[in-house]
C-alpha cells in the first residue's frame, strides 16, 4: 500500500498483495491526464478560496516540474504516485491539501475519459483514412468487373468499386457510432468524490471547463460507479472489428487461386517454409484473428460489469485493460488495411469465369420477363432447367441457342417461347449486365460514380468534424496550461478569478 495511506485505518499490506492488486503497469498512460486533473483541481480550489493562492502557486510549480513518479506497486496507482511526488517536493503542509475534495474514484474515472477521448479521435481519423483508401481505390475500379458470391457460390457480376463502397458504407456507420460515443465520453466525473461529492464549496463546472469537457456526469454515484462508456466504446469497436474481419475474410478467400479475384502485394503476404509456390494472406488472417480478441474484450468487460454493485469497485481496473486492448487492435487493423487496399491487384477476367458459373442466369430470366412477358417464377424455372441441361452436357451459356431455350421452355412448362439470339447474347454479357443495374445503390459505373462523389463529400465533412474535436481539446489544454502557469508565477487577478471561471 502507498506510504501516504498507511498509519490510519490500515497499517500495512503484504508485498505480494500489493503487486497483485496494483494497476500501476496499466496506469502509466494516464499520468499526463492525472497531472492535468490536479492542475485544474488546484486552480478551482484557489478560485473557490479553499486553499491559499501561495499554496496553489507552489502546488502548480511542482506539477509543472518533472515529477519523480514511483511507477511501481509501492504507489498502488498513478494517482498516489503523483500525489507522493508532490508531497516529496513541497511537504505535507502544502502538498497534503492537493487532495481536498477529490478521491481516486472520481479522478480515475476522469483520467480514463480524458485518455479515451484522445483515443477515439485517433480511431476516427483512422476510420477516415481507411475510407479514403477505399474511395481512392474504388475510383480506379469503376469499370473493373468481378464476380460476387452468395453462400460462396458465384452469384452476379458487379464492379470492384461497388464492392469497395459497400465496405466504405459499413465503416461510415462505424464512424457514426464512434462520434456518438465520444459525446458521452466527454463528460466530467470530477467533484463526485468517493461517491457523494464533498462538503467543500467546489465548482465541478470549472474543473470540467478547464479539462475541456462538454459537461458533467452529474449524479455522483453514477459518476464514479459507471463504466458504460467503456462498454459502449468496446461495443462500437466490436462492430468495427466484425466489419474489418469480413473484409479480411473476403481478401483471404478471393486471393485463393480457386477464386482468383484479387492478389495481395508481396510485402503483405508470406510463403511456406516447405511449399515454394505458396503466397499466404497473412495480414488479413491476423486481422481476422484480432477481431475475435476485440469481441472477447467486450464479453469479458460486460461479464465483469454485470456482477458489480453500484459505486466504485476495484474490478474496474480489470475492465480498463480490455478497453485499451480493443482500441489498439482496431486502430492497428485500420491502419494496415488502409495501406493494403490501394495495393491490391484485381483479376478482372470475369467473362469466361462468368460463363462457366452461369452468373448471367438472373439477367436471362429478367430478359424473358421484360421482353417476352413470361411471369418471373416461370422464367426462373425455365432458366434453371436450361442451366441444368448445360451443366450436364458440360456446356456454358455460350451454347444457349434460341432453339435450346425454346425446347427447355416447352419441356419444363409447356410454354411456346421464341427468343432472339441477340437478346440471349446481351443478357449473358457481364459488362452489359452491370451497366443495366443502374438503380440507386447498384453497381452500374454511372451509379457508382455518383455514390463516390457523395461519399467523398461525407468523408471531407467527417474529417473536418474530427479535426474540430481535436482542436477543442488542444485549446482547452492551452487554457489550462496558461492559467496554471499564471498562478504558479503569482500572476493572479485581484478578485482571484480568471476569465471564464465560475464561482
C-alpha positions as CSV (number, residue, x, y, z in Angstrom):
1,X,0.0,0.0,0.0
2,X,1.1,3.6,-0.6
3,X,3.0,5.1,2.3
4,X,0.8,8.1,2.2
5,X,-2.2,5.9,3.0
6,X,-0.6,3.9,5.8
7,X,-0.8,4.7,9.5
8,X,-4.5,5.4,9.6
9,X,-7.2,2.8,9.4
10,X,-4.7,0.2,8.0
11,X,-1.1,-0.5,9.0
12,X,0.5,-2.2,6.0
13,X,-0.1,-4.5,3.1
14,X,1.8,-7.6,2.1
15,X,4.1,-7.0,-0.9
16,X,2.6,-9.9,-2.9
17,X,-0.9,-8.5,-2.3
18,X,0.3,-5.0,-3.3
19,X,1.7,-6.5,-6.5
20,X,-1.5,-8.5,-7.2
21,X,-3.9,-5.5,-6.8
22,X,-1.8,-2.7,-8.2
23,X,-2.8,-1.1,-11.5
24,X,0.4,0.8,-11.9
25,X,1.5,-1.0,-15.0
26,X,-1.6,0.0,-16.9
27,X,-1.7,3.4,-15.3
28,X,1.4,4.9,-16.9
29,X,-0.7,6.0,-19.9
30,X,-2.9,8.1,-17.5
31,X,0.0,10.1,-15.9
32,X,-0.4,13.2,-18.1
33,X,-4.1,13.2,-17.6
34,X,-3.8,12.8,-13.8
35,X,-1.3,15.7,-13.6
36,X,-3.7,17.9,-15.7
37,X,-6.6,16.9,-13.4
38,X,-4.6,18.0,-10.4
39,X,-3.7,21.3,-12.1
40,X,-7.4,22.0,-12.8
41,X,-8.4,20.9,-9.3
42,X,-5.8,23.2,-7.6
43,X,-6.9,26.2,-9.8
44,X,-10.5,25.6,-8.8
45,X,-9.6,25.2,-5.1
46,X,-7.8,28.5,-5.2
47,X,-10.6,30.3,-7.1
48,X,-13.1,29.0,-4.6
49,X,-10.9,30.2,-1.7
50,X,-10.5,26.7,-0.3
51,X,-6.7,26.9,-0.5
52,X,-4.4,30.0,-0.4
53,X,-3.0,31.5,-3.6
54,X,0.5,31.0,-2.5
55,X,-0.1,27.3,-1.8
56,X,-1.8,26.9,-5.2
57,X,1.3,28.5,-6.7
58,X,3.6,26.1,-5.0
59,X,1.5,23.1,-6.0
60,X,1.3,24.2,-9.6
61,X,5.0,24.9,-9.8
62,X,5.6,21.3,-8.6
63,X,3.1,19.9,-11.1
64,X,4.9,21.8,-13.9
65,X,8.2,20.3,-12.8
66,X,9.4,16.9,-13.9
67,X,8.0,14.7,-11.1
68,X,9.8,11.6,-9.9
69,X,6.9,9.2,-10.2
70,X,7.4,5.9,-8.5
71,X,5.6,3.8,-11.1
72,X,5.7,0.5,-9.1
73,X,3.4,-1.4,-6.8
74,X,4.6,0.6,-3.8
75,X,2.5,3.5,-5.0
76,X,-0.6,1.3,-5.8
77,X,-1.6,3.5,-8.8
78,X,-0.7,6.6,-10.8
79,X,-2.9,8.8,-8.6
80,X,-0.9,8.1,-5.5
81,X,2.4,8.2,-7.4
82,X,1.6,11.8,-8.5
83,X,0.5,12.8,-5.0
84,X,3.5,11.3,-3.3
85,X,5.9,13.0,-5.8
86,X,4.2,16.4,-5.0
87,X,4.4,15.7,-1.2
88,X,8.1,14.9,-1.6
89,X,8.7,18.3,-3.2
90,X,6.5,20.7,-1.1
91,X,5.9,18.7,2.1
92,X,2.6,17.8,3.8
93,X,1.6,21.3,4.9
94,X,1.1,22.4,1.3
95,X,1.0,19.1,-0.6
96,X,-1.4,17.5,1.8
97,X,-4.1,19.8,0.7
98,X,-4.0,19.0,-3.0
99,X,-6.4,16.1,-2.4
100,X,-9.0,18.2,-0.7
101,X,-12.5,17.4,-2.1
102,X,-11.4,14.7,-4.5
103,X,-11.0,11.0,-4.5
104,X,-9.1,8.5,-6.6
105,X,-12.6,7.3,-7.6
106,X,-13.6,10.4,-9.4
107,X,-10.1,11.1,-10.5
108,X,-9.6,7.8,-12.3
109,X,-12.9,8.0,-14.0
110,X,-11.9,11.4,-15.3
111,X,-8.5,10.4,-16.4
112,X,-9.9,7.4,-18.3
113,X,-12.3,9.6,-20.1
114,X,-9.5,12.1,-21.0
115,X,-7.3,9.4,-22.4
116,X,-10.2,7.7,-24.1
117,X,-11.4,10.8,-25.9
118,X,-8.0,11.2,-27.5
119,X,-8.0,7.5,-28.5
120,X,-11.5,8.0,-30.0
121,X,-10.2,10.9,-32.0
122,X,-7.3,8.8,-33.3
123,X,-9.7,6.0,-34.1
124,X,-12.0,8.3,-36.0
125,X,-9.0,9.7,-38.0
126,X,-8.0,6.1,-38.8
127,X,-11.5,5.3,-40.0
128,X,-11.5,8.3,-42.3
129,X,-8.1,7.3,-43.6
130,X,-9.4,3.8,-44.3
131,X,-12.4,5.3,-46.1
132,X,-10.1,7.5,-48.2
133,X,-8.1,4.4,-49.2
134,X,-11.4,2.6,-50.2
135,X,-12.7,5.6,-52.1
136,X,-9.4,6.3,-54.0
137,X,-9.1,2.6,-54.9
138,X,-12.7,2.5,-56.0
139,X,-12.2,5.4,-58.4
140,X,-9.6,3.3,-60.2
141,X,-12.0,0.3,-60.5
142,X,-15.4,1.8,-61.5
143,X,-15.3,-0.2,-64.7
144,X,-13.5,-3.3,-63.3
145,X,-15.8,-6.3,-63.2
146,X,-15.6,-9.0,-60.6
147,X,-17.9,-11.8,-59.6
148,X,-19.7,-11.6,-56.3
149,X,-20.8,-14.5,-54.3
150,X,-23.6,-15.7,-52.0
151,X,-23.0,-18.8,-49.9
152,X,-19.5,-18.8,-51.5
153,X,-21.2,-19.6,-54.8
154,X,-20.8,-17.3,-57.9
155,X,-23.9,-15.1,-57.9
156,X,-23.8,-11.9,-60.0
157,X,-21.2,-9.7,-61.7
158,X,-20.5,-6.3,-60.1
159,X,-17.7,-3.8,-60.2
160,X,-14.9,-3.9,-57.7
161,X,-15.7,-0.2,-56.9
162,X,-19.2,-1.3,-56.0
163,X,-17.8,-3.8,-53.6
164,X,-15.4,-1.3,-52.0
165,X,-18.2,1.2,-51.5
166,X,-20.1,-1.5,-49.5
167,X,-17.1,-1.6,-47.1
168,X,-17.0,2.2,-47.1
169,X,-20.6,2.4,-46.0
170,X,-20.1,-0.1,-43.2
171,X,-17.1,2.0,-42.0
172,X,-19.2,5.1,-42.2
173,X,-21.7,3.6,-39.7
174,X,-18.7,2.6,-37.5
175,X,-17.6,6.3,-37.6
176,X,-21.0,7.5,-36.6
177,X,-21.0,5.1,-33.7
178,X,-17.6,6.4,-32.5
179,X,-18.8,10.0,-32.9
180,X,-21.9,9.3,-30.8
181,X,-19.8,7.5,-28.2
182,X,-17.4,10.5,-28.0
183,X,-20.3,12.7,-26.9
184,X,-21.0,10.6,-23.8
185,X,-17.3,10.0,-23.1
186,X,-16.5,13.7,-23.0
187,X,-18.3,14.4,-19.7
188,X,-16.5,15.1,-16.4
189,X,-16.9,13.0,-13.2
190,X,-14.6,15.2,-11.2
191,X,-16.1,16.5,-8.0
192,X,-18.1,13.4,-7.4
193,X,-15.5,12.4,-4.7
194,X,-15.6,8.9,-3.5
195,X,-19.3,8.7,-4.2
196,X,-21.2,11.6,-2.5
197,X,-19.4,14.8,-3.6
198,X,-18.0,16.9,-0.8
199,X,-18.9,19.5,1.8
200,X,-16.4,21.9,0.4
201,X,-17.8,24.6,-1.9
202,X,-16.2,23.3,-5.1
203,X,-17.1,24.2,-8.7
204,X,-17.4,21.0,-10.7
205,X,-18.3,23.0,-13.7
206,X,-15.0,25.0,-13.5
207,X,-12.9,21.8,-13.4
208,X,-14.8,20.4,-16.4
209,X,-14.2,23.6,-18.3
210,X,-10.5,23.6,-17.6
211,X,-10.2,20.0,-18.7
212,X,-12.1,20.5,-22.0
213,X,-15.2,18.5,-21.1
214,X,-18.6,19.4,-22.6
215,X,-20.4,18.9,-19.3
216,X,-20.7,16.8,-16.2
217,X,-21.7,13.2,-15.3
218,X,-23.9,14.9,-12.7
219,X,-25.0,12.2,-10.3
220,X,-22.1,11.5,-8.0
221,X,-22.8,7.7,-7.7
222,X,-23.2,7.4,-11.4
223,X,-20.0,9.5,-12.0
224,X,-17.8,7.1,-10.0
225,X,-19.6,3.9,-10.5
226,X,-20.5,3.8,-14.2
227,X,-18.2,2.3,-16.8
228,X,-20.8,2.1,-19.5
229,X,-18.8,4.5,-21.5
230,X,-16.1,1.8,-21.7
231,X,-18.6,-0.9,-22.6
232,X,-20.1,1.4,-25.3
233,X,-16.7,2.1,-26.7
234,X,-15.7,-1.6,-26.9
235,X,-19.2,-2.5,-28.3
236,X,-18.7,0.1,-31.1
237,X,-15.1,-1.3,-31.7
238,X,-16.5,-4.8,-31.8
239,X,-18.8,-3.9,-34.6
240,X,-15.9,-2.2,-36.4
241,X,-13.8,-5.3,-35.8
242,X,-16.6,-7.5,-37.3
243,X,-16.7,-5.3,-40.4
244,X,-12.9,-5.4,-40.8
245,X,-12.9,-9.2,-40.2
246,X,-15.4,-9.7,-43.0
247,X,-13.3,-7.6,-45.3
248,X,-10.3,-9.6,-44.3
249,X,-12.2,-12.9,-44.9
250,X,-13.1,-11.7,-48.4
251,X,-9.5,-10.9,-49.2
252,X,-8.4,-14.3,-47.9
253,X,-10.9,-16.2,-49.9
254,X,-10.6,-14.1,-53.0
255,X,-6.8,-14.2,-53.1
256,X,-7.0,-18.0,-53.3
257,X,-6.2,-19.2,-56.9
258,X,-9.5,-21.1,-56.8
259,X,-11.3,-17.8,-56.7
260,X,-8.7,-15.5,-58.2
261,X,-10.4,-12.2,-57.7
262,X,-7.6,-10.3,-56.0
263,X,-3.9,-10.7,-55.4
264,X,-2.1,-9.2,-52.4
265,X,1.2,-7.4,-52.9
266,X,4.2,-9.5,-51.8
267,X,5.0,-7.4,-48.8
268,X,1.6,-8.1,-47.3
269,X,1.9,-11.9,-47.8
270,X,4.2,-14.8,-46.8
271,X,5.3,-18.0,-48.3
272,X,5.5,-21.6,-47.0
273,X,8.7,-22.9,-45.4
274,X,8.2,-26.1,-47.4
275,X,6.0,-25.3,-50.4
276,X,7.7,-22.7,-52.6
277,X,4.5,-22.0,-54.7
278,X,2.6,-20.6,-51.7
279,X,1.5,-17.0,-51.3
280,X,-0.3,-16.8,-47.9
281,X,-2.5,-13.8,-47.0
282,X,-1.0,-13.3,-43.5
283,X,-2.1,-9.7,-42.9
284,X,-5.8,-10.4,-43.4
285,X,-5.5,-13.6,-41.4
286,X,-4.1,-11.6,-38.4
287,X,-6.9,-9.0,-38.7
288,X,-9.5,-11.7,-38.8
289,X,-8.0,-13.3,-35.6
290,X,-7.6,-10.0,-33.8
291,X,-11.3,-9.2,-34.4
292,X,-12.1,-12.2,-32.1
293,X,-9.9,-10.6,-29.4
294,X,-12.0,-7.4,-29.6
295,X,-15.2,-9.4,-29.2
296,X,-13.6,-11.3,-26.3
297,X,-12.7,-8.0,-24.7
298,X,-16.3,-6.8,-24.9
299,X,-17.6,-10.1,-23.4
300,X,-15.0,-10.0,-20.6
301,X,-15.8,-6.4,-19.7
302,X,-19.5,-6.8,-19.8
303,X,-19.3,-10.0,-17.7
304,X,-17.2,-8.2,-15.1
305,X,-19.5,-5.2,-15.0
306,X,-22.8,-7.1,-14.7
307,X,-21.6,-8.7,-11.4
308,X,-20.6,-5.4,-9.7
309,X,-22.6,-3.5,-7.1
310,X,-23.0,0.3,-7.5
311,X,-20.3,2.9,-6.8
312,X,-16.6,2.1,-7.1
313,X,-15.1,-1.4,-7.1
314,X,-11.5,-2.4,-7.9
315,X,-12.9,-4.8,-10.5
316,X,-12.9,-1.7,-12.7
317,X,-9.2,-1.8,-13.3
318,X,-9.6,-5.2,-14.9
319,X,-12.2,-3.8,-17.3
320,X,-10.0,-0.9,-18.3
321,X,-7.3,-3.1,-19.7
322,X,-9.8,-4.7,-22.1
323,X,-10.6,-1.2,-23.4
324,X,-7.0,-0.4,-24.3
325,X,-6.5,-3.8,-25.9
326,X,-9.6,-3.3,-28.1
327,X,-8.6,0.2,-29.0
328,X,-5.1,-0.9,-30.1
329,X,-6.3,-4.0,-32.1
330,X,-8.9,-2.0,-34.1
331,X,-6.6,1.0,-34.7
332,X,-3.7,-1.1,-35.9
333,X,-6.0,-3.1,-38.1
334,X,-7.5,0.0,-39.7
335,X,-4.0,1.4,-40.4
336,X,-2.6,-1.7,-42.0
337,X,-5.7,-2.2,-44.1
338,X,-5.5,1.4,-45.3
339,X,-2.1,0.5,-46.7
340,X,-3.1,-2.9,-48.1
341,X,-6.2,-1.9,-50.0
342,X,-4.7,0.5,-52.5
343,X,-2.1,-2.1,-53.4
344,X,-4.5,-4.9,-54.3
345,X,-4.2,-6.3,-57.8
346,X,-7.7,-7.1,-59.2
347,X,-8.2,-10.0,-61.6
348,X,-10.9,-8.7,-63.9
349,X,-11.1,-11.5,-66.5
350,X,-14.6,-12.5,-65.5
351,X,-16.1,-13.2,-68.9
352,X,-15.1,-16.9,-69.1
353,X,-15.4,-17.5,-65.4
354,X,-18.9,-16.0,-65.6
355,X,-20.0,-18.3,-68.4
356,X,-18.8,-21.3,-66.5
357,X,-20.6,-20.3,-63.3
358,X,-23.8,-19.1,-65.0
359,X,-23.9,-15.8,-63.2
360,X,-25.9,-14.3,-66.0
361,X,-28.9,-16.6,-65.2
362,X,-30.7,-13.9,-63.3
363,X,-30.5,-11.4,-66.1
364,X,-31.5,-14.0,-68.7
365,X,-34.6,-14.7,-66.6
366,X,-35.2,-10.9,-66.3
367,X,-35.0,-10.7,-70.1
368,X,-37.7,-13.3,-70.5
369,X,-39.9,-11.3,-68.2
370,X,-39.1,-7.9,-69.7
371,X,-39.1,-8.7,-73.4
372,X,-41.2,-11.9,-73.7
373,X,-43.7,-11.3,-70.9
374,X,-43.0,-14.6,-69.1
375,X,-44.0,-14.5,-65.4
376,X,-40.9,-14.3,-63.3
377,X,-41.4,-17.6,-61.5
378,X,-41.9,-19.3,-64.8
379,X,-38.8,-17.6,-66.3
380,X,-36.8,-18.6,-63.2
381,X,-37.8,-22.2,-63.7
382,X,-37.0,-22.2,-67.4
383,X,-33.6,-20.7,-67.0
384,X,-32.8,-23.0,-64.1
385,X,-33.7,-26.0,-66.2
386,X,-31.5,-24.6,-69.0
387,X,-28.6,-24.2,-66.7
388,X,-29.0,-27.8,-65.5
389,X,-29.1,-29.1,-69.1
390,X,-25.9,-27.1,-70.0
391,X,-24.0,-28.3,-66.9
392,X,-24.9,-31.9,-67.5
393,X,-23.6,-31.7,-71.1
394,X,-20.5,-29.7,-70.0
395,X,-21.5,-26.6,-71.9
396,X,-21.9,-22.9,-70.9
397,X,-24.2,-20.0,-71.8
398,X,-22.2,-19.6,-75.0
399,X,-24.1,-22.7,-76.1
400,X,-27.5,-21.3,-75.1
401,X,-29.2,-21.1,-78.5
402,X,-32.8,-19.9,-79.1
403,X,-33.7,-23.4,-80.1
404,X,-32.4,-24.9,-76.9
405,X,-34.2,-22.3,-74.8
406,X,-37.4,-22.9,-76.8
407,X,-37.1,-26.7,-76.2
408,X,-36.4,-26.1,-72.5
409,X,-39.5,-23.9,-72.1
410,X,-41.7,-26.4,-73.8
411,X,-40.3,-29.4,-71.9
412,X,-40.4,-27.6,-68.5
413,X,-43.7,-25.6,-68.5
414,X,-45.2,-26.4,-72.0
415,X,-44.7,-22.7,-72.9
416,X,-44.1,-21.8,-76.6
417,X,-41.2,-19.4,-76.5
418,X,-39.1,-17.9,-79.3
419,X,-36.2,-15.8,-78.1
420,X,-33.8,-13.8,-80.3
421,X,-30.2,-14.8,-80.3
422,X,-29.2,-11.1,-79.8
423,X,-31.3,-10.9,-76.6
424,X,-29.5,-14.0,-75.2
425,X,-26.1,-12.6,-76.1
426,X,-26.9,-9.3,-74.4
427,X,-28.3,-11.0,-71.3
428,X,-25.2,-13.0,-70.7
429,X,-22.7,-10.2,-71.3
430,X,-21.2,-9.3,-67.9
431,X,-20.5,-5.7,-68.8
432,X,-24.0,-5.1,-70.1
433,X,-25.4,-6.8,-67.1
434,X,-23.6,-4.5,-64.7
435,X,-24.4,-1.4,-66.8
436,X,-28.1,-2.3,-66.7
437,X,-28.2,-2.3,-62.9
438,X,-28.4,1.4,-62.5
439,X,-30.8,1.6,-59.6
440,X,-29.7,3.7,-56.7
441,X,-27.1,1.7,-54.8
442,X,-26.4,-0.6,-57.8
443,X,-23.1,-1.5,-59.5
444,X,-23.6,0.4,-62.8
445,X,-20.5,2.6,-63.3
446,X,-22.6,5.8,-63.6
447,X,-24.4,5.0,-60.4
448,X,-21.1,4.2,-58.6
449,X,-19.5,7.5,-59.8
450,X,-22.4,9.4,-58.2
451,X,-22.1,7.4,-55.0
452,X,-18.4,8.0,-54.9
453,X,-18.9,11.8,-55.2
454,X,-21.4,11.7,-52.4
455,X,-19.1,9.6,-50.1
456,X,-16.2,11.9,-50.7
457,X,-18.2,14.9,-49.5
458,X,-19.3,13.0,-46.4
459,X,-15.7,11.9,-45.8
460,X,-14.4,15.5,-46.1
461,X,-17.0,16.7,-43.6
462,X,-16.3,13.8,-41.2
463,X,-12.6,14.7,-41.3
464,X,-13.4,18.3,-40.6
465,X,-15.7,17.3,-37.6
466,X,-13.0,15.2,-36.1
467,X,-10.4,17.9,-36.6
468,X,-12.6,20.3,-34.8
469,X,-12.9,17.9,-31.8
470,X,-9.1,17.7,-31.7
471,X,-8.8,21.4,-31.9
472,X,-11.2,22.0,-29.0
473,X,-9.1,19.6,-26.8
474,X,-5.9,21.4,-27.8
475,X,-7.4,24.8,-27.0
476,X,-8.6,23.6,-23.6
477,X,-5.2,22.2,-22.8
478,X,-3.6,25.6,-23.7
479,X,-6.0,27.5,-21.5
480,X,-5.4,25.1,-18.6
481,X,-1.6,25.5,-19.0
482,X,-1.8,29.2,-19.3
483,X,-4.0,29.6,-16.2
484,X,-1.9,27.2,-14.2
485,X,1.3,28.9,-15.3
486,X,0.0,32.4,-14.3
487,X,-0.9,31.2,-10.8
488,X,2.4,29.3,-10.4
489,X,4.2,32.6,-11.2
490,X,2.0,34.6,-8.8
491,X,0.1,36.4,-11.6
492,X,-3.4,36.2,-10.0
493,X,-6.2,38.7,-10.7
494,X,-7.2,40.8,-7.7
495,X,-10.5,39.1,-7.4
496,X,-8.9,35.7,-7.7
497,X,-10.8,34.8,-10.7
498,X,-9.6,34.1,-14.2
499,X,-11.6,34.6,-17.4
500,X,-14.4,32.0,-17.8
501,X,-14.0,30.8,-14.2
502,X,-17.3,30.3,-12.4
503,X,-17.8,30.8,-8.6
